[in-house]
Amino acid sequence: MLRQSGKITALYCRLSRDDELQGDSNSIVNQKAILSKYAKENHFSNTAFFVDDGYSGTNFNSPSWSELLERIENGEVATLIVKDMSRLGRDYLKVGFYTEVLFVEKGVRFIAINNGIDSANQQDSDFTPFLNIINEWYAKDTSKKIRAVMKSKGEAAEVVKRIFALCLDGYGPSQIARILKEDKVITPTIHFQQTGRATRNTSPDNLYDWDNKTVAGILERPEYQGHTVNFKTYKQSYKSKKTCYNPEEKWLVFENTHEAIIDADTWKRVQELRKNKRRPTRTGKTNMFSGIVRCADCGEKLYYCTSKNFEARQDHFVCSTSRLKGKEVCSTHFIRAVVLEQGVLAHMRLTIACVANHEEQFRKAMGAKQKAEAKKELAAKRRQLTQAERRIEELDRLFKRIYEDNANGKLSDNRFQMLSDDYEQEQEELRKKLLRLNEEINEQEEQAENIDRFISKVQKYLDLDKLTPSVLNDMVKAVYVHAPDKSKGHREQQIDISYDLVGILPASLLNDLQNGETA
């Protein structure tokens, strides 16, 4: 009978106060999600989280790290997985001792996901000491240098912010390029040359000759979140002058090395909008709902239909699949653009008022706990998780003991089989409990964080009286249009709004909040 080792797969998360200020890319929730997904996809079992929230990467006296080290010393850890090397720490001598000496001596396999480090692969492992030195160098030196550079590029930073804001306003790269050109904003090449930086491009005749590729490149650069990205390009040999581009998975990203120009929420929302590219109609007219409004039945996009001869009230949206010739995929879902805008604005104003005026009731209705209550509940779940992990280890030791007793004749085969079956069943139940507890903890932490962020968004639009592309793109992920209902002798049409971070809010929830019935 094959048995799994009692050793654990340790999933280590660390978040410093500096990391916290830079957004949620390194949040504990984000790290846990990445580690859980990696462990599951690569078949690492018997996982246990170790979390240090609010501890610097130069501090190795944090509680969970100390506990983890003790268990490594006791030979209880088979594999240690972190999101990236900087999560382990930014003191290269100490990190080097752990990765090159202690982990090797204790037989611990070490994996840093984002850096592609796996000690089971010697080639990857050979790069680890250099990465440790780079991490400490960035922690001590890079931030200072980049802050100085960013200060000298204040003008450029404002242009970047404007480009992201225009994207949130519903403009595509070509439209943004045209706006910048008309406003006589100098191009990046000219800016670099004026500030004394070398460029590969020659100076253009038109100082304001922006193009859509330049704008698209700016919208896709993770550096504006405060990260430093290496190995985006390479050369096939030192003799070659041709620059080749690495795929994104081969980039080496050092997060939060300098002050961010674009916050994490804006960056994420812009990337989502870029996936839903909106093409102007032949008339050149666009609508803010293009790419956002979808059919409630088939889920496909609704096309924006207009004409030079249309009045504003005649512009409309129609389901894309209902227009396929010779195919009855979906019934016609038709809605006028002005009706859609009026309906969404009314729903958003109601939602904002209900959430702002009944914040705690909204949290309860969404299933989120108050902070003190949530903290207490999470602590209890983590204690249960630790107890379950220790019991699994104890059962492994008991199994080993009865196996030896059976081999030595001290325990009959029937008794051994009965006990081993009991232990196996208990372990299986405990492993299911561990998985459930981890999922519940992750879900509860993520839910509370999302609700807090949604409430913060609501606070920005307390006086909303007009719907703009910027507000729509910030608050709403999708709008679902149902088929019209004419059963009452007049046309009625249901619209569902999926809000960013919280999804579709049921009408009953908003009604209860409005009537004060959720307390």
N, C-alpha and C positions, 0 to 999 in steps of 0.2 A: 504493500500500500504506500503510494507516494504521499508525502506530507510537506506542506509549505513551511518554510523557515518562520520561526517566531519573531524574527527581526522585523523592524518597521521600515517603511519608506517615509522619511521625514520631509515634509514640505515647509520650508522656512520662508516667512514673510517679514519684512522690516520696512517701517515708514518713519522718516525723520520729520521734524517740524518744517524744515526747508522744503522737503518733498511735498508736504501737505499744501503748502502755499502755492505750489506750481500747478495745481489741478489734480485730476483724478487718475492720470495715466499710471501712477505708482501706488494708488490707493490700495489698502488691504483687500478690499473687495475685488479689485482688478487683479491683484497678484494671486489671490485664492482661485479665482476663476481660471486663470492661465495654468496654474499648477495642477488644479483638479482635472482640467481637460487633458493636459499632457500626460498625467499619471494614468488616466483612464484609457487614452488612445494607445499608450505604450505598455499597457498591461502591468503596471506597478500596483501591487495590492498591499493590504495592511498599512494604509496611509495614515499619517498623523500630522496635524498642523502645529507649527510652533510660530507664534506671532509676537513681534516686538513693535508696538505702535508708539511712535514718538521718541525713538532712539537714533542718535546719529550713527553714521557708518564708521566713525572712528572710535565708537564706544563698544567694547566687547564684554561689558559687564551687565548687559541687559538680561532680564529674568529668563525669557524663553530660550535665548542663546545659551545661557548658563545651564539650563535644564537639558538642552539638546546635547551640549558637550559632555555632560555627566553620563547621558545614555550612550553616547558614542564610546566614551571611555569604558563603559560596562559591556561593550560589545553587543548592544541592543539595536544598532542601526545598520541596515544593509545598504541603503541608498539615501543620499541627501540631494534634494532638488530645490533650486532657487530660480526666480524669474531671470535674473542676470547677475553678473559678478558683483555689481555695486550694491546689490541687496545683501550680500554676504558681508561686505565691509569695504572701507576705502583706505585702510592701512596695509600697504602691500607686504610688509614684513610679517604681520600677524596672519593675514589671509594666506600668504605663501606658506607659512608654517602649517596651517590647517590643511591646505590642499596638497602640499608636497610631502608632508611628513606624517601628521596625525592621521588623516584619512587613509593614507596608504598603509600605515602600521595597523590600523583597526579594520582594514578591509572594507572601507566605506566607498561606494561608487558615488562620485560627485558629478552633478549635471547642472549647468547654467544654461537655461533654454535659449534666451535671446542671443547669447554669444556663441551658441553652437558648441559649448564645452561639454565633453563627456569623458571622464577619466578612463572609461572602458576603451576609449579610442586614444591610443598613445599620441597620435599626431595632434589631436585636439588638445590633449593635456599639455603638450610641450609649449603651447602658446599661452597657457594660463598665467605663468609668472609675469610675462610682458603685459598682459591685460591688467593684472593687479597693479603694476607700476603706473600704467596709464590712468587707471581709476583714481589713484591717490594724487597723481599729478593734476588731473582735472579738478579734484576736490579742492586742492590748495591753490592752483595757479590759473586754470582756464577761466573760471568765473570772473576773476579780477580783470583779466585781459579783455574778455569779450564784453564786459560791462563798459570798459573804456571805449571799445570800438563802437558799441551800440550807441553810446552817448554822442559820438561824432557823427552818427547816422540818424539823428533824430528826425530829420526830414524824410529820409527813406522809410523809417518806421511808420510815419504817418501815412505814407503812400500805401504801404502794405496793409495797414488797418483799413484804409479807404477801399482797397481792392476787395478785401474780405467782406466789408460792409455792403459793397455794391453787389457782391454775389448773393448775400442774404436778401438783398432787395430784389432779387430775381433776374439780375443781368448775367449773361453768359460772357465768356472770355472775349469774344469779338466785340460785343457791345461795350464791355469795360474798356477795352483798348481804344475804341472810338471816343469814349468820354474823356479818357486821359489825354488823348491826342488833341481833342477840342479845347481842353482846359490848359493846354501847354505845360503838361507835367513832363519833365525830362525822363528819358529812359534809363534803366539801370546801367547800361554801358556808359552813358554820358556822366551819370552820377559818380561811378567808380573812377573815371578819368579825371573828373574835377576834384576828387578827394585824394588823388595821387596813387590810386590802386591800378595795377597792371591789368589789362584785359586782352583777351584773345581776338576780340572783334575790333575792326577799324571804326573810327569815328564816323557815324552816318551824317549825311547832308542835313537831314531833318532831326533836330534834337529831341523831337517829341513823337518819333515814329514808332509807337507801341504796336505790337502785333499780338494776336490771340495766343500764340505759343508761349510768349513771355509771361502773359497773364496767367495762363494755365499752369506754368511752371511754378509761379509764386504761390498759387492756391494749393499746390501739392507738396510744398516744402515743409517737412516736419520741424526744421530748425526754428521756425517762427513760434513754436511752442516752448522754446527754451532748451531744445535738445541739440547735441552735436552729432552729426552723422558722418561716419567714415566708411571707406571702401564702396562708395557709390560707383566708382569707375576703376578701371585697371588697364594695364598695357600688356600685350601678349609677351613682350620681352623688353628689356631696357633699351634695345636698339630701335624699337618701334615708336613712332610718334603718334600712331593712331590710338585714340581713346576709346575703350570699350566700356559698356555699361553693365554693371552687375544687377541681377534681379534683387528685389527688395529683401528677400530672405537672407541674402549674403551681406547686407549692410551691417555695420557695427554701430549701434546707437548708444550714446551716453546721455542719459536723460537729466534734465534740469541742471545744465551746466552754466546757464546764463539767464538773464531776465527774459521772460516771454513777452512777445509782442501780441500774440493771439492766444486767448485763453482756451483751455481744453474743450469746453462746451462748444464754442464758436468753431473751432477747428473740426470737431466731429460732425457738426451740423452741415458745414460747408462740404465735407467729403461726401456726406449722404446726398446733398443736393447735386453734386457733380456727377453722381451715378445716374441721377434722373435728368439727363440733359434735355433742355427744352429748345425746340427748334422754332424760330419765328415762322408765322404763316406767310403765304405769298404776298400778303398785303403789308407785311412788316409789323403787324400788330401782335402783341403778346398779351398773356393774361397770367396773373400771379398764381392761379390755381393749376396751370399747366404742369403736369408731372406729379401733382399732389392728389388730384381728384381721381377716384377709381370707382369701378362698378361694384356694388355691394354683393352681386350674385356671382360673377365670374372672376372678380378681382383685378381685371385688366384696366388699363388707363382709359380715361375718357378723352376723346379728341376735342381740341378747341376749334370751333367752326366760326368763321367770320368772312366778311366780304367788304370791299370798298364801299359798296352800296348799303351795307347794314347800318342801322342806327345802333347805338350801344345796347338798347334793350333787345336787339335781335341776335346778338352774339350768344352762342350756346355751346354746351358740351354734349357729346354723344358717345356711347360705349363703342370702343374700337372693334370688338368682336361682332357686334350687331351689324357692322357694315361689310362684313366679309361676304362676297358674292357666292351664292349657291350653298351657303352654310347657315344653318340655324343653330348657332352656338349660344346666343344670348338674346333675350328680348330687348327691344330698344329702350335704353335708359337715356332720357333726354332731360336736360335742365338748362334754363337760361342763366347766363353768367351773372346778371344782376341779382337774380333770385338766390343763386348760390352764395354770392357775397353777402347779401342781407341776412340770410339764414345762418351762415357761419359767424358773422359778426355778432348777431343776437345771442348765439349759443356761447361764444367766447366771453361776452360781457356778463352773462348769467353765471358762467363757471368762475370767472375772476371774482365776482361779487360774493358768491357762495363760499369759495375757498378763503378769501381774505377776511370775511366777517365771521367765519366759523372754522378757524384753523384747526383747533384741537378735535372738533367733531369730524372734520374731514380726515384727519389722521386715523381716528378710530374707525370711521366708515371704510377706509382703505385697508384696514387691518393692521395698521402700524401702531406700535406701542409708544407711549410717552418715553422720553429718553431714560429716565431713572428706572422705569419698569422694564424697558427693553434691555438695559445693561444688566439688570438683575437676572432676567430670564436667560440672556446669552451666557452669563457666568455659570448658571445652573446647567445649561446644556453642555458647556465645555467641561464641567466636572463629570457629567455623565459620560462624555466621550473619553476622557482620561481613564475613568474607571473601567469602561468597556475594553480599552486598549490593554490595560494592565491585566484584566481577567483573561484576555486572549493569550497573553504571554504566559500567564500562570497555567492555563490549560495545556499549552505546549510542553511546559515542564512536567506536568502530571502525566501527559501521554508518554513522554520519554521514560518516566519512572515505571509506569505499568508495562511498557514494552520490555524494559530490562528485567522486571520481575517475571514476566511471561517467559522470556528467553532463559532465565535462570531456574525456571520451574516453580517459582514462588506463587505464581498466579495461573490458574487454569485457563485454557483457551476460551472456554465459554464465558468466564468472568472477564477476561481481557476484551473479548469482542463486545460484551455488553457495555463495559466502561468506555471503550474507545468510541462506540457508537454514540453514547451519551455526550462525550466530550466533543465529538465532531458536530453533533447537532447544536450544542450550545455555542460552539465557535461560529457556526454558520449563522445562527440567529444574532450573535454579537456583531458579526461583520455587516449584516444587513442594518443593524441598529447604528453602527458607525457611519455607514453610507447615508442613512436617513438623517442623522444628526448633523453631519457635514453639510448636506443639502439645505436643511432647515436653517442652520447658522448663516450660510452664505446668502440664502434667499432673504432672511430677515435683515441682515446688514445692508444688502443691496436695496431692498424695498425702502427701508428707512432713509437711506441716502438719496434715493430717487425722489421720494416725497418731499424731503427738505429742499432739494434743488428745484422741484416744480413750484413749491410755495414761493421760493425766491424769485422765480420768473414771474409769477402772478403779481408780486409786489411792484414789478416794473410797469405794469399796465393797468393800474387802478383807475385811471381816467381815460380809458380807451374809448374813443368816439368815432374813429375811422380805421378801417382795416388797410394796412400797407403790406407789401411783400415782405418787408423786414420783420414785422410783428408776426405775420402768418408763418414764415419759415422758422422763426424762433420758437413758436408755441406749438405748431401743428406738424405732425409727421404725415398724416394722410386724411383725406375726407372721402367717405364712402356714400355713394348716391344709390338709393333703392329705386325700384320701378315705381311709377306713379300709381296711386290708388284712386279710382274714380267711383267706388262703390256707394259713396254718399251723395252722388250727383254732382260733385265738384272734384277738382284735381287736388290731391294731397300727396306730398312726397317726403319721405323720411330721409334725413341726412345723419350719418354717424361721423363723429370727429374723433380721430385717434390723436391724443395729445402726446407731445414729447415727454418721455419718462414715466407716464402713468397710463397711457393707452386710452381706450374708450371709456368714458365715465357714464354709467347708466343714468337715464333720465330720473329714475326713482331716487337715486342717491342725491342728485341736485335738488329734487323736490323736497326731500327730507331735510336737507341742509337749509333750504329756503324757509321751510316751516318750523325749523328748530326741533325736529323730531329724532335726531340721531344721538342726542346727549344721553 
